[in-house]
């Protein structure tokens, strides 16, 4: 059997120490060990989000979508929200908020592009919006939005700035406090490289104050039910509203330990170099990255590959040891695939991925340039400092 690496768009490539930390037999959510792991995870969440001590972190059972829907805790009936969408998962804001009694407008881009900053500024200036919701890295296309610039442009014109960092946190720069972002969210299994099973959120003081007012939230994802519990965990105590994802929290805690040891700055740099090397190999092969130049992310790449069956390619690549993801943007159905280079990504994973793509394409009759991993390898030779991830 060919050894397999996971370069899907989440879960991401595994780290044995982090994933095995989730196996904690006979330890419950009321144990001192769990309280310690939860505290460490919450403090680590502030660190990776660039959130200072005034932000309250939350770890919820579920996924990134759970974290997104919990944002309704901050919204009142009739609130006007501007959604900035660069693809399928940006559109998810519309699908979620459309279930609640709020008003919404969506600005959309073409696949591979981002909504221009001037369009966002124009719309925000045209009327009073309570909140803006945007996605830092669009998982369906690999497009990275400059959320720092958007936040600067809209600050003072909205009450709440919300960023979906599901596909970005841990691999892209995020400075929530410095950039004036009120709510930032992610999921445990993406750039943080932990076990799946948690939606993660940090909320500013301004956002937390909104929890004192009526909202449109339901029950399970109403952050009012979780707020005091998270505060108790931060103080080293425990609490209960619903069963927490015990194993996932231990996995997150181990991930945070490794991230601190590597440092967030070096981790982001590792992602940046790995992404650059991957794109270099793909372009040398004669294929095209979906996201426009300047919008390409550190964590996800869409690869255009017309003229072959993407389903056959994914199957062939899997037999060659690498699992990729199908393209999901409806405008490009069957014309591209997606690659996740996030989490515990290392140079050898990038080289293996490029070789698997090349070998699979050739087997399916696609004319691509050979030995493209050499181009990627040359980039890594210039950056020996990212050759390995530290162990605990």
N, C-alpha and C positions, 0 to 999 in steps of 0.2 A: 504493500500500500504506500502511495506517495505521501510523505508528510505534508500536512495542510497548514496554510496560514490564512487567517481571516482578514481580508481587506474589503469587507463590506462597509457600508456607511454607518454602521453601528448595529450590533456590538463591534468593537474594534479589535485589532490584533491583541492577543492575550499576553498577560504577564502572569506566570504561574504563581508567584508569591501573592499577588493581589487577588486573583480568583480563588486560590485555595484558602485565603483568609476568611472567605464566606462560610467555610465548613466549621461550624462551632457547635458541636454536640452538647446537649444538656446545658445550654446557656440561654436564658430567657430574657425578655425585654425589661424585667425588673432587676436584673443582676447588676452588680457593680461593674462587671466587665463591659456590659452593653452601655451603661451610662458613660463610661470612659470613652468607648468607641464613638458614641454619638457626639459627645462634646468635642472630641478631636476632629470628627468629620465636619461639624458645624463651623468650627474655627477655621478649618482648612477651606471650607466653602467661601468664607469671607476672603481668604487669601487669594484663591484662584480667580475670584470675581473682582478683585481690586476694591473691595468694600471695607470700610473702616468699622470701628466698634459701634457706630450709631446704626448700622444696618442689622436687621434681624434675619438670620438664615433659617430656612425651613428644609427639612427632608421628609418627603411624603411617600407613602407606598404608591407605586404605579410607574409612570413613565414621563417623558417630556410633555406629552399631551395632557396628562394630569396637571403638571405644573402650569401649562398654558391656561387650562380651564380654571385653575384656582385664582387667576388674575381677576375673575369676576367678583372676587371678594372686595375689590377696591372700587367697583363701579356701581353707581346709583342708577335708578330707573331713568331712562331718557338720556343718559350720558352719550355724548358724541365722541366717537373714536375714529381716528384716521389710521387705516391699515396700509402699510407700505409692503407690498408683496413682490418678490422677485421670482416666484415660482410656486410649486405645489404646496410647500409647507408654509410659505407666507400666506397662501390662500386658506390654510387651516384656521388662521385667526378668524376669517370670515365665517367658516363653517361652525366654529365654536360660538362666537359672539352672536351669530344669527339665531341662536336658540334662546337668547335672553332679550328683555325689553330695553335694548339700547339702540342708538342710531349709529350708522357706520358708513364710511366711504372708503373704497379701496383704490389705491393707485397701483397699477401693475406695469411690469416691464415685459419685454420680449425675452424668451429663454436665452440665457447667456449674458444678459445685460442687467443693469440695475436702474431703478427709478431715479432719474436725475434729481440732484439736490434742489435745483431751482424749482422743479415741479412740486416738491414737498413744501418748500418755503412759500410758494404761491398759494397752495391749498390751505396751509395753516393760517396764512394772513387773510384769507378770504372769509373766515368765520370762526366763531369760538369753538374750539375743540377741547374736550376735557382731557383726552389722552391720545397718545400716538403709540402704535404697536408696530414693531419692525423685527426683522430677522437678520442677525449678523452674518451667518453663512447659510445660504439656501441649499438644503440637502439635495434637492432635485437637480441642481445645475452646478453647484460648486461656486456660485457667485458670492463674493464677500461685499457687504454693504459697509460703507464708512460710517459706522454708527456714532463715532466721535463727532464727525462733522455735522451729522443730522441733529444730534443732541444739542450741540452748540447753537445751531440755527433755530431750534424750536423752544429752547429753554426760556421760560418766562411767558410763553404763549400757550402752554398747556399745563395742566396740573400734574400730569403723570406721564413719564417717559418709560416705556416698557420694551425690553429687548429679549427676544428669543435667542439664546446662545446655545441651543441644544447641540448643534454641530460645530460649535466654535470654542467653547470654554475648555481651557487646558491646552489649546493649540493656537489660539489667536490672542492678541492683547485685549484685555478688558480691564478698564479702570472705572468701575461704576461710580465711585465717590467723586473722583476727579472730573469725570465727564458729565456728572449730574444726572445719571440714570437712576430712576426710582425703583424699578423692578427688573431684575435680570434672572433668567431661569435656564436650566439645562437638565440633562439626564445623566444618570450614573454611568451608563455603558458606552458613552461616546468618547469625547476627548479626554475624559478623566480615566478611561480604561478600567472601570470597576465592573462588578457584576451588574447585570440589568435588574431593574426592580424599583427604582426611585426617581421621582421628580424633585429637582433641587432648585431652591429659590433664595434670593436675597432681596430684602425690601427696605427702603430708606425710612427714616423717621417720618417724613411727609406721607409716605404710603401707609405706614403703620397707623398714623393718626386717622387715616380714612376708615380704618376698621372699627372706629367708634361710631361710625354713621351707618344708616341702613344701606344695604347693598342688594344686588340681584343674585347673589351666590346661592347655590343649593345647600346641601348639608355636608357631605363627606369632604368636599373640596373647599369649604368655607374656612379660610385661614384663621378666623376667630376661634375655631375649635382647636387649632394647633398652636396658636401664638404663645400662650402661657406655658405650654409644655416645652416648646423649643427654648424658651427663656430658662426654664428649670434645668434642662439638659446642659445649657451653657454654664450654669452655676454649679454643675457637678451632681445635680439631683436627677431624679427620674420623673416620668409622667406617663399618662395614658389617655388617649382618646380612641384610637383604633390600633390594631396590631401593626407595629412597624415592621419594615422589611429587615429582619434581624441579620441574616447573613449578608445582605447587600451593604448594610451599614458597616459591618466589620471589613468588608472589601473596600468600601470608600475610605475608611480610616487608614487602611494599609496604603492605598493609593496616595492619600494626602501626605503620608510620611515620606514616600518615595519622591513625590513632587517637591516637597520642601528640601529634601536632600539634594536633588538635582538643581533646584531653584526654578522658579517659574520662568524667569528670563531665559535660562538655558534650555528649558523645555520648549518654549515657544520658538527659539532659534533652531532647535532640532527639527521641529515640525516644518519650519520655513525651508531649511536646506533639503529635507526629504522631499517636500513638495516640488521644489525647484528641480531636483534631480529627476523626479518622476516625469515632470513635464518635458524636460530635456530629452529623455528617452523616448517619450511618446512622439514628440515632434520630429525627432530623428528617424523614427520608424515610418514617418509619412502620414501619421494620423493627426487629428486636430483636437485641441482642448476646447470644450464647449464655452466656458466662460471667457469673455473678452479679456485682452491684455489689461492689466491693472486692476481687474476684478477677481482674479484667481486666488482661491483661498489656500491656506496651509493644510486644510484638513480633508477636503473633498474635491475630487476632479470628475467632471463628466467628460467622456472620451467619445467623439463622433466616429462612427465606423459603419458607413453605409455599404450596401452591396453584399452583406452576409446576414445570416440569421443570428440575432443577438442571443436568442435562447440556445442555439447550438454553440455559440462562442462561450457562453457562461458554463455550459456543460463540459466543453472541451478544456476550458481553463481550470475547472475544478479537478478534472482528471490529471491535470498538470500541476496540481498542488496549491492553487490559489482560488479562493472564493471572492468573486466580485458581485456587484449588484446591478440589476437591470435599470435602465433609464425609465423614469416614471412621468416625465413631463408629457402631457397629452399631445402637445404640438410636435413632439419629436419621437413619437412612439415607434419602437423598433429600429431606431437610427443611432442609438448611443447606449453606452453602459457607464456605470459609476464606480469609482474607486475611493475607498476610505483610507487615507494615510494619516491616521490619528492615533492618539493614545500612546501605546508602547512601541510605536513605529521606529524602526532602526534601518540603517543603510542596507543591510542584507535583505530585509523585507522588500525594499524598493527594487533591488536588483532581481530578486526572485519574481516579483510581480511583472516587471518588464519582460523578463525571459518567458514567463507563462503567456503573456499577451502575444508576444512575437510568435512563439511556437504554435499557439492555438490559431492565430490568424493564418499562418502558412498552411496548417493542416486543413483549414476551411477554404483554401484557394485564394486568400486575400494577398495581394502583392504588397509586401512591406519590406522595408530595408532591414537587413539582418544586423545582429550584434549591437543593437541600440543600447544595451545595458552598459557598454563601454563608455558611452557619452555620460551616462549618469555616474558611473564610477569615477570619472575624472573630477566631477564636482565634489564627491565625497573625499577624494584625495586632498582637496584644498581645505577641507574642514575636518581634520582628524579628531577634533575635540568632541564631536557628536557621535563617535563610533560606537559608544556603548552607553547603556542606561545604568546608573548606579544601583547596587543592591543594598538592602538594609543589613 
